Amino acid sequence: MYQVARRVSSAISDIKWDLNYLSKDLLCEGELIKQPNNRYALGTIELRSGSPIEVYDPEDDSWNISAVEHNGSDYYIESLGRETPIGNVLARVRG
């Protein structure tokens, strides 16, 4: 029962975080561009490990909340996987 309560509590926390993020204003939308310092940017917003981001999925015609992370050699988007290049991925950021 304790494990079930922990999973439910974690799911509720995740939903609360998502709703809070989605209630923020949209700051920028467009393609991710790799900068000379090897970080990716969306417009004037430079992304770092842990940066929340929404990624467009053309198959579902939907936006999915994810985060930017670093795999030791380059940045990736969690929902796309460590091996998927993210240059020119359509994304948006809220703040």
The 8 nearest C-alpha neighbors of each residue, nearest first, counted from 0:
[[1, 3, 2, 4, 5, 6, 7, 8],
 [0, 2, 4, 3, 5, 6, 7, 8],
 [3, 1, 5, 4, 0, 6, 7, 8],
 [2, 4, 6, 0, 5, 1, 7, 8],
 [3, 5, 7, 1, 2, 6, 8, 0],
 [4, 6, 8, 2, 3, 7, 9, 1],
 [7, 5, 9, 3, 8, 4, 10, 2],
 [8, 6, 10, 4, 9, 5, 11, 3],
 [7, 9, 5, 11, 6, 10, 4, 12],
 [10, 8, 12, 6, 7, 11, 5, 13],
 [11, 9, 13, 7, 12, 8, 6, 14],
 [12, 10, 14, 8, 13, 9, 15, 7],
 [11, 13, 9, 15, 10, 14, 8, 16],
 [14, 12, 10, 16, 11, 15, 17, 9],
 [15, 13, 17, 11, 16, 12, 18, 10],
 [14, 16, 12, 18, 13, 17, 11, 19],
 [15, 17, 13, 19, 14, 18, 20, 12],
 [18, 16, 14, 20, 19, 15, 21, 13],
 [19, 17, 21, 15, 20, 16, 14, 22],
 [18, 20, 16, 22, 17, 21, 15, 23],
 [21, 19, 17, 18, 22, 23, 16, 93],
 [22, 20, 18, 23, 19, 17, 93, 24],
 [21, 23, 19, 20, 18, 24, 17, 93],
 [24, 22, 21, 94, 20, 93, 25, 19],
 [25, 23, 93, 94, 26, 22, 21, 92],
 [24, 26, 93, 27, 92, 23, 94, 91],
 [27, 25, 93, 92, 24, 94, 28, 91],
 [26, 28, 92, 91, 25, 42, 41, 29],
 [29, 27, 91, 90, 92, 41, 26, 30],
 [30, 28, 89, 90, 91, 41, 31, 27],
 [29, 31, 89, 87, 88, 90, 32, 41],
 [30, 32, 87, 41, 86, 88, 40, 39],
 [31, 33, 39, 40, 86, 87, 34, 30],
 [34, 32, 39, 38, 37, 86, 40, 31],
 [33, 35, 37, 36, 38, 39, 32, 40],
 [36, 34, 37, 33, 38, 39, 32, 40],
 [35, 37, 34, 38, 33, 39, 45, 40],
 [38, 36, 34, 35, 33, 39, 73, 74],
 [39, 37, 34, 36, 33, 46, 40, 45],
 [40, 38, 33, 32, 46, 34, 45, 31],
 [41, 39, 45, 44, 32, 46, 31, 42],
 [40, 42, 31, 44, 43, 29, 45, 30],
 [41, 43, 44, 40, 27, 29, 28, 45],
 [42, 44, 41, 45, 40, 27, 46, 26],
 [45, 43, 41, 40, 42, 46, 27, 92],
 [44, 46, 40, 39, 43, 41, 47, 38],
 [45, 47, 40, 39, 50, 44, 38, 48],
 [48, 46, 50, 49, 67, 45, 38, 68],
 [49, 47, 68, 67, 50, 69, 46, 66],
 [48, 50, 67, 66, 68, 47, 51, 46],
 [49, 51, 67, 66, 47, 48, 46, 52],
 [52, 50, 66, 65, 49, 67, 53, 92],
 [51, 53, 92, 66, 65, 64, 91, 50],
 [52, 54, 64, 63, 91, 90, 65, 62],
 [55, 53, 90, 63, 62, 89, 56, 52],
 [54, 56, 62, 89, 61, 90, 57, 63],
 [55, 57, 61, 58, 60, 59, 62, 54],
 [58, 56, 60, 59, 55, 61, 62, 89],
 [59, 57, 56, 60, 61, 55, 62, 63],
 [58, 60, 61, 57, 56, 62, 55, 63],
 [61, 59, 57, 56, 58, 55, 62, 63],
 [60, 62, 59, 56, 55, 63, 57, 58],
 [63, 61, 55, 54, 53, 56, 64, 60],
 [64, 62, 53, 54, 65, 55, 61, 56],
 [65, 63, 53, 52, 54, 62, 66, 51],
 [64, 66, 52, 78, 53, 51, 77, 63],
 [67, 65, 51, 52, 50, 49, 76, 77],
 [66, 68, 76, 48, 50, 49, 75, 77],
 [69, 67, 48, 75, 74, 49, 76, 66],
 [68, 70, 74, 73, 71, 48, 75, 72],
 [71, 69, 72, 73, 74, 81, 68, 75],
 [72, 70, 69, 73, 74, 68, 81, 75],
 [71, 73, 70, 69, 74, 75, 37, 81],
 [74, 72, 69, 70, 71, 75, 37, 38],
 [73, 75, 69, 68, 70, 67, 76, 72],
 [76, 74, 68, 81, 67, 69, 85, 77],
 [75, 77, 67, 79, 78, 66, 68, 80],
 [76, 78, 80, 79, 66, 65, 75, 67],
 [77, 79, 76, 80, 65, 66, 63, 64],
 [80, 78, 76, 77, 83, 81, 75, 82],
 [81, 79, 77, 82, 78, 83, 76, 75],
 [80, 82, 75, 83, 70, 77, 79, 76],
 [81, 83, 80, 84, 75, 79, 70, 85],
 [82, 84, 80, 81, 79, 85, 75, 76],
 [85, 83, 86, 82, 75, 81, 74, 88],
 [86, 84, 88, 75, 87, 83, 31, 76],
 [85, 87, 31, 88, 32, 84, 33, 30],
 [86, 88, 30, 31, 32, 85, 89, 29],
 [89, 87, 30, 85, 31, 86, 90, 54],
 [90, 88, 30, 29, 55, 54, 87, 31],
 [91, 89, 54, 53, 29, 28, 55, 30],
 [90, 92, 28, 53, 27, 52, 29, 54],
 [91, 93, 52, 27, 26, 25, 53, 28],
 [94, 92, 25, 26, 24, 23, 91, 20],
 [93, 23, 24, 26, 25, 92, 20, 22]]
